[in-house]
Amino acid sequence: MTVRPLNSQEQNRNDTFCAQFHGGGRLEIQNFNQPKQFGYNVVFEPEASQEDVFDNSGMKKLIDMALNGYACTALAFGQTGSGKTHTMTGPPQQLYEEEFEGGKHPDPDMVGLMQRSFTYLLQQAESVAGNKVIRASYLEIYNEQVIDLLNPNQKRYLQVRWSKNKGFYVENLFVAECESVDDLMAVLEEGQLSSLSI
Ligand SMILES: Nc1ncnc2c1ncn2[C@@H]1O[C@H](COP(=O)(O)OP(=O)(O)OP(=O)(O)O)[C@@H](O)[C@H]1O
């Protein structure tokens, strides 16, 4: 669980912070003066850095497991504006290596779980014996329709199918073979640009 700081709009209308942190994954919410207690594996307080979240969210363990052959998923879930994108990729300018529109430069401290995972994955893959091939796809599911973000000109929605050998898969999904962090970053940037223009 990550709890983001109050944004400027919330500060301007004098919203008060309703969360209290009791350590050990325990969180208390004041719900109209009725305290409600919640328990999580980890709670990241508003001051937590992107590095804290990467180091303590279990992402490294997931990547280690993926390299050992397990299918792994990282999922961000929360209401609109709660910080899913911030956690996964950081603010938008973190995605582009070149100077961002408006003169902002990427801040390496602000990059999110995805970019940090790329670096960790490549480091770990090098230390694991045997040939490893990294392939990346990027799709969006919106209103139960699948869109290929690496091939957005394909006008049709893609079909989800099942086969005995592959299990569930998305038919005709573009797959990019990646050898470096830069290759993975290019996939992320390409997909993000497509999702903004859809
Ligand atoms: N931990 C954080 N620290 C500072 N700012 C944050 C944090 N989390 C989110 N924000 C800011 O809050 C705003 C909303 O966050 P974000 O866009 O990540 O939400 P979201 O859950 O992806 O929303 P949506 O579902 O609408 O796309 C952004 O301006 C983001 O930079």
The ligand as an SDF file (V2000), in Angstrom:
LIG
                    3D

 31 33  0  0  0  0  0  0  0  0999 V2000
    4.0350    9.1490   -3.9910 N   0  0  0  0  0  0  0  0  0  0  0  0
    3.7880   10.3100   -4.6250 C   0  0  0  0  0  0  0  0  0  0  0  0
    4.5400   11.4050   -4.3670 N   0  0  0  0  0  0  0  0  0  0  0  0
    4.2870   12.5690   -4.9900 C   0  0  0  0  0  0  0  0  0  0  0  0
    3.3250   12.7590   -5.9150 N   0  0  0  0  0  0  0  0  0  0  0  0
    2.5520   11.7070   -6.2200 C   0  0  0  0  0  0  0  0  0  0  0  0
    2.7330   10.4260   -5.5850 C   0  0  0  0  0  0  0  0  0  0  0  0
    1.8150    9.5730   -6.0840 N   0  0  0  0  0  0  0  0  0  0  0  0
    1.1010   10.2920   -6.9900 C   0  0  0  0  0  0  0  0  0  0  0  0
    1.5330   11.5590   -7.0540 N   0  0  0  0  0  0  0  0  0  0  0  0
    0.9850   12.6170   -7.9270 C   0  0  0  0  0  0  0  0  0  0  0  0
   -0.4380   12.5410   -7.8590 O   0  0  0  0  0  0  0  0  0  0  0  0
   -1.0150   12.7440   -9.1560 C   0  0  0  0  0  0  0  0  0  0  0  0
   -1.8700   11.5570   -9.5530 C   0  0  0  0  0  0  0  0  0  0  0  0
   -1.0370   10.3990   -9.6390 O   0  0  0  0  0  0  0  0  0  0  0  0
   -1.1380    9.3660  -10.8520 P   0  0  0  0  0  0  0  0  0  0  0  0
   -1.3240   10.0640  -12.1630 O   0  0  0  0  0  0  0  0  0  0  0  0
    0.0260    8.4440  -10.7230 O   0  0  0  0  0  0  0  0  0  0  0  0
   -2.4950    8.6160  -10.4650 O   0  0  0  0  0  0  0  0  0  0  0  0
   -3.1840    7.3540  -11.1860 P   0  0  0  0  0  0  0  0  0  0  0  0
   -3.6130    6.4410  -10.0840 O   0  0  0  0  0  0  0  0  0  0  0  0
   -2.3060    6.7800  -12.2250 O   0  0  0  0  0  0  0  0  0  0  0  0
   -4.4510    8.0620  -11.8410 O   0  0  0  0  0  0  0  0  0  0  0  0
   -5.3810    7.6140  -13.1060 P   0  0  0  0  0  0  0  0  0  0  0  0
   -6.0390    6.3190  -12.7200 O   0  0  0  0  0  0  0  0  0  0  0  0
   -6.3640    8.7400  -13.1910 O   0  0  0  0  0  0  0  0  0  0  0  0
   -4.4810    7.5040  -14.2990 O   0  0  0  0  0  0  0  0  0  0  0  0
    0.1470   12.9720  -10.1050 C   0  0  0  0  0  0  0  0  0  0  0  0
    0.3380   14.3700  -10.2670 O   0  0  0  0  0  0  0  0  0  0  0  0
    1.3380   12.3580   -9.3750 C   0  0  0  0  0  0  0  0  0  0  0  0
    2.5680   12.9570   -9.7780 O   0  0  0  0  0  0  0  0  0  0  0  0
  1  2  1  0
  2  3  1  0
  2  7  2  0
  3  4  2  0
  4  5  1  0
  5  6  2  0
  6  7  1  0
  6 10  1  0
  7  8  1  0
  8  9  2  0
  9 10  1  0
 10 11  1  0
 11 12  1  0
 11 30  1  0
 12 13  1  0
 13 14  1  0
 13 28  1  0
 14 15  1  0
 15 16  1  0
 16 17  2  0
 16 18  1  0
 16 19  1  0
 19 20  1  0
 20 21  2  0
 20 22  1  0
 20 23  1  0
 23 24  1  0
 24 25  2  0
 24 26  1  0
 24 27  1  0
 28 29  1  0
 28 30  1  0
 30 31  1  0
M  END
$$$$
